[in-house]
Amino acid sequence: MVKDNGLEKLKAGEEILFSGYVYTARDQAHKKLVELIKGKKKLPLDLKNQIIYYCGPTKAPLDKIIGSCGPTTSSRMDKFVEPILKMGIAAMIGKGRRSKKVRELIKKYKCAYFVAPAGCGALLAKKVLSKKLVCFKELGPEAVYKLKVNAFPLIVAIDSRGSDLYKRLGE
């Protein structure tokens, strides 16, 4: 799903089954990416129209592609969001609410924020068809991985117009 492929039509509260590619990135990977961006250095991946999944997958059992790969708390990435959005990402996936500033940035940059079912990392791992290390191997599970997923369950938490599911639910 990219910005030119229906993302802007989605509305907060909608449930989707996403099939395609996502890049995992947690706190330490975000920190490294933002340092590269601020230093005007070349990034190890093109973020334009990509989806970032706030996830640090566990080591894969011998007979599996990936270990548990549930979402992590998104608000920990809030301080890194603007430079990443400026690179053109289409969406973010995580769990939990986002700050007012991040909601405004999502609207400004016309992207989306999805939540994945928390506590279901083992189930979500079954939706991963392939995993490839992209960069920051030294970060272990917090390295950036490219995952090919099929029928990955997501809920639109903040749509590209800034409508927020959490605000609608009164939280």
Residue frames as qw, qx, qy, qz and C-alpha x, y, z in Angstrom:
[[0.000, 0.890, 0.456, 0.000, 0.00, 0.00, 0.00],
 [0.414, -0.035, 0.030, 0.909, 1.43, 3.29, -1.06],
 [0.113, 0.457, 0.250, -0.846, 0.06, 6.80, -1.13],
 [0.357, 0.286, -0.432, -0.778, -1.02, 6.45, -4.76],
 [0.369, -0.035, -0.897, -0.239, -2.73, 3.13, -4.14],
 [0.534, -0.531, -0.570, -0.330, -5.76, 3.89, -1.99],
 [0.448, -0.162, -0.577, 0.663, -4.10, 4.90, 1.28],
 [0.063, -0.039, 0.138, -0.988, -5.76, 8.31, 1.32],
 [0.546, -0.277, -0.464, -0.640, -9.21, 6.72, 0.95],
 [0.540, -0.241, -0.766, 0.250, -8.90, 4.77, 4.20],
 [0.349, -0.694, -0.012, -0.629, -10.76, 6.08, 7.24],
 [0.089, -0.364, 0.745, -0.551, -9.96, 5.80, 10.93],
 [0.671, -0.047, 0.522, -0.524, -11.58, 2.67, 12.33],
 [0.827, 0.381, -0.270, -0.314, -11.41, 0.65, 9.10],
 [0.718, -0.352, 0.595, 0.082, -9.95, -2.83, 9.30],
 [0.627, 0.627, -0.381, -0.263, -7.77, -4.12, 6.50],
 [0.900, -0.175, 0.336, 0.216, -5.73, -7.20, 5.66],
 [0.187, 0.872, -0.362, -0.271, -2.51, -5.83, 4.19],
 [0.908, 0.067, 0.295, 0.288, -0.39, -7.83, 1.76],
 [0.444, 0.843, -0.139, 0.271, 2.93, -6.43, 0.62],
 [0.670, 0.160, -0.390, 0.611, 6.16, -5.21, 2.18],
 [0.380, -0.911, -0.032, -0.155, 6.89, -3.49, 5.49],
 [0.500, 0.453, -0.502, 0.541, 10.17, -2.46, 7.10],
 [0.663, -0.623, -0.378, 0.170, 10.68, -3.10, 10.79],
 [0.337, 0.461, -0.278, 0.773, 12.25, -0.32, 12.84],
 [0.539, -0.705, -0.433, 0.157, 12.24, 0.37, 16.55],
 [0.295, -0.936, -0.012, 0.194, 13.86, 3.03, 18.73],
 [0.529, -0.527, 0.421, 0.515, 17.52, 2.41, 17.94],
 [0.494, 0.310, 0.604, 0.543, 16.97, 2.01, 14.20],
 [0.096, 0.916, 0.355, 0.156, 14.94, 5.22, 14.16],
 [0.383, -0.843, 0.136, 0.352, 17.71, 7.01, 16.02],
 [0.542, -0.220, 0.549, 0.597, 20.29, 5.87, 13.44],
 [0.371, 0.581, 0.589, 0.423, 18.05, 6.77, 10.50],
 [0.057, -0.973, -0.224, 0.001, 17.34, 10.24, 11.87],
 [0.474, -0.670, 0.294, 0.490, 21.06, 10.82, 12.53],
 [0.505, 0.095, 0.609, 0.604, 21.76, 9.94, 8.87],
 [0.189, 0.797, 0.504, 0.275, 18.94, 12.21, 7.67],
 [0.232, -0.955, -0.062, 0.176, 20.09, 15.14, 9.81],
 [0.486, -0.541, 0.451, 0.518, 23.68, 14.58, 8.70],
 [0.556, 0.674, -0.173, -0.455, 22.50, 14.59, 5.05],
 [0.200, -0.364, 0.889, 0.190, 23.97, 11.11, 4.56],
 [0.551, 0.084, -0.640, -0.529, 22.64, 8.46, 2.20],
 [0.726, -0.219, 0.425, -0.494, 20.11, 6.16, 3.83],
 [0.187, -0.234, 0.942, 0.153, 20.58, 2.37, 3.54],
 [0.220, 0.444, 0.862, 0.106, 17.00, 2.11, 2.20],
 [0.104, -0.237, -0.300, -0.918, 14.58, 4.28, 0.27],
 [0.102, 0.288, 0.748, -0.589, 11.74, 5.23, 2.60],
 [0.355, 0.173, -0.199, -0.897, 9.53, 6.83, -0.07],
 [0.731, -0.017, -0.303, -0.611, 6.08, 5.20, -0.10],
 [0.479, 0.081, -0.856, 0.178, 7.18, 2.52, 2.37],
 [0.683, -0.606, -0.172, -0.370, 5.52, 1.30, 5.55],
 [0.195, 0.435, -0.722, 0.502, 7.46, 1.20, 8.80],
 [0.779, -0.418, -0.423, -0.197, 6.40, -1.41, 11.34],
 [0.208, -0.683, 0.517, -0.471, 7.43, -0.65, 14.92],
 [0.979, -0.143, -0.004, -0.143, 8.59, -4.16, 15.67],
 [0.007, 0.656, -0.754, 0.038, 11.67, -6.01, 16.82],
 [0.909, 0.023, -0.298, -0.289, 11.12, -9.61, 15.78],
 [0.657, -0.530, 0.533, -0.059, 12.47, -12.36, 17.96],
 [0.035, -0.429, 0.850, 0.302, 14.87, -14.99, 16.63],
 [0.772, 0.150, -0.308, -0.535, 13.20, -17.45, 14.30],
 [0.788, -0.217, 0.566, -0.106, 12.82, -21.06, 15.40],
 [0.333, -0.284, 0.773, 0.458, 14.62, -23.46, 13.05],
 [0.284, 0.358, 0.841, 0.290, 11.50, -24.29, 11.03],
 [0.118, 0.863, 0.447, -0.204, 10.10, -20.73, 10.80],
 [0.435, 0.669, 0.133, 0.588, 10.77, -17.55, 8.79],
 [0.019, -0.569, 0.248, -0.784, 10.54, -15.29, 11.83],
 [0.235, -0.231, -0.802, 0.498, 9.94, -15.43, 15.55],
 [0.044, -0.767, -0.583, 0.264, 7.27, -13.47, 17.34],
 [0.296, 0.155, 0.223, 0.916, 6.74, -10.11, 15.63],
 [0.108, -0.797, -0.589, 0.075, 4.16, -8.11, 17.50],
 [0.179, 0.800, 0.067, 0.569, 3.97, -4.31, 17.49],
 [0.470, -0.211, -0.445, 0.732, 5.78, -2.16, 20.01],
 [0.074, -0.811, -0.419, 0.402, 4.51, 1.03, 21.65],
 [0.487, 0.646, 0.295, 0.509, 4.44, 3.69, 18.98],
 [0.171, -0.980, -0.064, -0.072, 4.71, 6.75, 21.21],
 [0.679, -0.519, 0.264, 0.447, 8.38, 5.89, 21.80],
 [0.560, 0.210, 0.451, 0.662, 9.03, 6.76, 18.15],
 [0.112, 0.917, 0.380, -0.038, 7.15, 10.09, 18.27],
 [0.259, -0.829, 0.197, 0.456, 10.35, 12.12, 18.66],
 [0.387, -0.246, 0.681, 0.571, 11.70, 10.61, 15.41],
 [0.509, 0.555, 0.656, -0.048, 8.56, 10.88, 13.27],
 [0.299, 0.878, 0.047, -0.371, 8.97, 14.19, 11.46],
 [0.019, -0.631, 0.646, 0.429, 12.33, 13.51, 9.76],
 [0.353, 0.053, 0.922, 0.148, 11.07, 10.07, 8.75],
 [0.424, 0.691, 0.542, -0.223, 7.84, 11.52, 7.35],
 [0.161, 0.826, -0.238, -0.485, 9.82, 14.07, 5.36],
 [0.177, -0.343, 0.842, 0.377, 11.45, 11.11, 3.57],
 [0.513, 0.149, -0.438, -0.723, 8.01, 10.20, 2.19],
 [0.053, 0.042, 0.987, -0.145, 6.86, 7.14, 4.12],
 [0.395, -0.304, -0.577, -0.647, 3.30, 6.07, 3.39],
 [0.726, -0.530, -0.194, -0.393, 2.38, 4.65, 6.79],
 [0.012, 0.436, -0.776, 0.456, 3.46, 3.48, 10.22],
 [0.778, -0.296, -0.494, -0.252, 2.30, 0.41, 12.14],
 [0.159, 0.297, -0.713, 0.615, 2.49, -0.01, 15.89],
 [0.406, -0.557, -0.724, 0.014, 0.28, -0.03, 18.94],
 [0.314, -0.582, -0.429, 0.615, -1.22, 2.67, 21.09],
 [0.151, 0.944, 0.278, -0.097, -2.06, 6.33, 20.79],
 [0.575, 0.292, 0.061, 0.762, 0.07, 9.03, 19.18],
 [0.212, -0.452, -0.267, 0.824, 0.76, 12.55, 20.38],
 [0.321, 0.834, 0.303, -0.331, -1.15, 15.57, 19.09],
 [0.002, -0.728, 0.468, 0.502, 2.01, 16.65, 17.23],
 [0.256, -0.114, 0.901, 0.332, 2.26, 13.28, 15.46],
 [0.386, 0.598, 0.692, -0.122, -1.45, 13.41, 14.53],
 [0.216, 0.877, -0.004, -0.429, -0.83, 16.83, 12.96],
 [0.106, -0.554, 0.694, 0.447, 2.22, 15.53, 11.10],
 [0.399, 0.194, 0.886, 0.134, 0.29, 12.54, 9.76],
 [0.364, 0.794, 0.439, -0.208, -2.30, 14.94, 8.35],
 [0.045, 0.843, -0.284, -0.455, 0.36, 17.31, 6.98],
 [0.068, -0.456, 0.804, 0.375, 2.27, 14.55, 5.19],
 [0.769, 0.197, -0.174, -0.583, -0.86, 12.61, 4.15],
 [0.319, 0.226, -0.920, 0.040, 0.25, 9.29, 5.56],
 [0.768, -0.395, -0.257, -0.434, -1.53, 6.87, 7.90],
 [0.109, -0.414, 0.803, -0.414, -0.98, 5.19, 11.22],
 [0.783, -0.132, -0.507, -0.335, -2.18, 1.63, 11.66],
 [0.463, -0.478, 0.651, -0.364, -2.37, -0.46, 14.78],
 [0.584, 0.136, -0.786, -0.146, -1.67, -4.18, 14.72],
 [0.788, -0.504, -0.230, -0.267, -3.16, -6.51, 17.31],
 [0.060, -0.658, 0.638, -0.396, -1.02, -6.32, 20.44],
 [0.596, -0.289, 0.674, -0.326, -0.19, -9.56, 22.24],
 [0.889, 0.335, 0.255, -0.179, -0.50, -11.54, 19.02],
 [0.012, 0.751, -0.583, -0.309, 3.14, -11.66, 17.93],
 [0.407, -0.130, 0.892, 0.144, 3.12, -15.41, 17.31],
 [0.540, 0.596, 0.583, -0.118, -0.05, -15.16, 15.21],
 [0.289, 0.897, -0.120, -0.313, 1.32, -12.18, 13.24],
 [0.257, -0.536, 0.740, 0.316, 4.50, -14.18, 12.54],
 [0.560, 0.240, 0.788, 0.088, 2.36, -16.64, 10.59],
 [0.438, 0.842, 0.267, -0.164, 1.49, -13.79, 8.20],
 [0.055, -0.807, 0.467, 0.358, 5.16, -13.22, 7.28],
 [0.919, 0.389, 0.057, -0.033, 6.20, -14.86, 4.02],
 [0.766, 0.306, -0.159, 0.542, 9.81, -13.68, 3.96],
 [0.406, -0.893, 0.022, 0.192, 12.33, -11.71, 6.02],
 [0.719, 0.427, -0.053, 0.546, 15.48, -9.96, 4.79],
 [0.480, -0.619, -0.116, 0.611, 18.01, -8.01, 6.84],
 [0.383, 0.864, 0.182, 0.273, 18.31, -4.50, 5.36],
 [0.307, 0.641, -0.326, 0.623, 20.61, -2.59, 7.71],
 [0.318, -0.629, 0.422, -0.571, 21.95, -2.07, 11.23],
 [0.802, -0.020, -0.597, -0.015, 22.71, -5.76, 11.83],
 [0.312, 0.213, -0.637, 0.672, 24.55, -4.74, 15.01],
 [0.426, -0.246, 0.237, -0.838, 21.17, -3.87, 16.58],
 [0.127, 0.049, 0.977, -0.164, 20.08, -7.51, 16.60],
 [0.147, 0.563, 0.813, 0.000, 16.28, -7.71, 16.76],
 [0.078, 0.828, 0.228, -0.506, 16.13, -3.91, 16.42],
 [0.258, -0.188, 0.588, 0.743, 17.86, -4.04, 13.02],
 [0.539, 0.423, -0.026, -0.728, 15.79, -3.04, 10.00],
 [0.366, 0.049, 0.910, 0.189, 14.22, -6.00, 8.24],
 [0.452, 0.163, -0.352, -0.803, 12.11, -6.09, 5.10],
 [0.390, 0.119, 0.876, -0.258, 9.13, -8.35, 5.64],
 [0.359, -0.065, -0.607, -0.705, 6.80, -9.65, 2.98],
 [0.298, 0.112, 0.750, -0.579, 3.42, -10.13, 4.64],
 [0.270, -0.216, -0.741, -0.575, 0.14, -11.62, 3.53],
 [0.500, -0.602, -0.513, -0.353, -3.27, -10.76, 5.00],
 [0.373, -0.014, -0.524, 0.766, -1.62, -8.87, 7.85],
 [0.214, -0.764, -0.601, -0.097, -4.47, -7.59, 10.08],
 [0.274, 0.010, -0.166, 0.947, -4.44, -3.83, 10.68],
 [0.028, -0.827, -0.549, 0.115, -6.79, -1.13, 11.91],
 [0.279, 0.576, 0.067, 0.766, -6.53, 2.45, 10.66],
 [0.420, -0.556, -0.491, 0.523, -5.90, 4.37, 13.87],
 [0.011, 0.725, 0.016, -0.689, -5.15, 7.76, 12.27],
 [0.661, 0.545, 0.456, 0.242, -6.07, 8.39, 8.66],
 [0.505, 0.185, 0.193, 0.821, -4.44, 10.81, 6.22],
 [0.105, -0.728, -0.266, -0.623, -6.98, 13.50, 7.13],
 [0.054, 0.376, -0.557, 0.739, -5.96, 13.32, 10.80],
 [0.758, -0.361, -0.108, -0.532, -9.06, 11.53, 12.07],
 [0.084, 0.402, -0.837, 0.362, -8.04, 9.55, 15.17],
 [0.643, -0.260, -0.686, -0.219, -9.75, 6.32, 16.20],
 [0.435, -0.204, -0.653, 0.586, -8.63, 6.76, 19.81],
 [0.110, 0.042, 0.169, -0.979, -10.22, 10.23, 20.01],
 [0.551, -0.151, -0.458, -0.681, -13.44, 8.85, 18.51],
 [0.652, -0.252, -0.713, 0.054, -13.50, 6.13, 21.16],
 [0.424, -0.839, -0.062, -0.335, -13.16, 8.78, 23.87],
 [0.850, -0.293, -0.140, 0.414, -9.75, 7.73, 25.10]]
